């Protein structure tokens, strides 16, 4: 029976949520193996002077243990 674990990460981008998600997934791929699923837990923006300065996502990365 396969066992999975979840790693929660936060990623940011100055361009948008999609890029932040892609960057987070790319980073997870560098250190985790057997990635199986990714859930977007939250999205937020950081503001500077009333304008969006950075997009932030929190992701749960599911991976199968060997």
C-alpha positions in Angstrom: 0.0 0.0 0.0 1.6 3.3 -1.0 2.1 6.0 1.6 2.1 9.7 0.7 3.4 12.7 2.6 2.6 16.4 2.3 5.0 19.2 2.2 3.6 22.8 2.6 5.5 25.5 0.7 5.0 29.2 0.0 6.1 30.7 -3.3 6.1 34.3 -4.6 6.2 36.1 -7.9 6.1 39.8 -8.9 4.1 38.8 -12.1 1.1 36.7 -10.9 -0.4 33.7 -9.2 0.3 31.3 -12.1 4.0 32.1 -12.0 4.2 31.8 -8.3 2.5 28.3 -8.6 4.9 27.3 -11.3 7.9 28.5 -9.3 6.8 26.6 -6.2 6.3 23.4 -8.2 9.7 23.8 -9.9 11.4 24.3 -6.5 9.6 21.2 -5.1 10.8 19.1 -8.0 14.4 19.9 -7.0 14.2 18.3 -3.6 11.2 15.9 -3.6 10.6 12.8 -5.7 7.5 11.0 -6.8 5.3 14.1 -6.8 1.6 13.1 -7.1 -0.6 16.1 -6.4 -0.6 19.8 -5.6 -3.3 21.7 -3.7 -3.4 25.5 -3.7 -4.2 26.3 -0.1 -4.2 30.1 -0.2 -3.4 33.1 -2.4 -2.5 36.5 -1.2 -0.9 39.7 -2.4 1.6 42.0 -0.8 0.9 45.7 -1.3 3.2 48.7 -1.6 1.7 52.2 -1.7 -1.7 50.7 -2.5 -0.5 48.6 -5.5 0.2 44.9 -5.8 3.9 44.3 -5.4 4.0 40.5 -5.1 1.8 37.5 -5.5 2.0 34.7 -2.9 0.7 31.2 -2.9 0.7 28.5 -0.3 0.9 25.0 -1.7 0.5 21.5 -0.3 2.7 19.1 -2.4 1.8 15.5 -2.1 4.5 12.9 -2.8 4.8 9.1 -2.5 7.4 7.7 -0.1 9.7 5.1 -1.4 
